[in-house]
Amino acid sequence: MVQSHSVRTSDPDTGALAVDALFVAGVAADAGGADSQVIPFGLTASMARHGARAEDVVEAVLVVRRALIVATGLDPATEPVPLVVGDPRVAAVNLGVYLQGLIDRGAARTRTDRATVTMRTLAQLRAG
């Protein structure tokens, strides 16, 4: 389970958290998918590294979602919008799992692999 930090020394960098979330979802897909512990451990490590809270991770994953949709040409009108309610720690993990599926849908749409989608999304994140 993602650990929540109640105190931050400064506002975390959403862009850096977004890159971490993209990386965690990509690695988790290769390490056994939604059943692996990569997502909760990876997101917790990212939060600790950036002094972030679970709410910050949720925001970062939604930034990645937008970038991935643009990078792969997925239709934003038909791509499911994740529901974020309840405990932010649970929402962060669920969004990490959602991001895995989105990477797979992007790969199918572009007829490429997860690594290519991840790199295109990273480029889109950097382009702003």
Secondary structure as GFF3:
##gff-version 3
##sequence-region A 1 128
A	DSSP	alpha_helix	14	30	.	.	.	ID=ss1
A	DSSP	three_ten_helix	33	35	.	.	.	ID=ss2
A	DSSP	alpha_helix	38	50	.	.	.	ID=ss3
A	DSSP	alpha_helix	54	72	.	.	.	ID=ss4
A	DSSP	alpha_helix	88	110	.	.	.	ID=ss5
A	DSSP	alpha_helix	114	127	.	.	.	ID=ss6
###
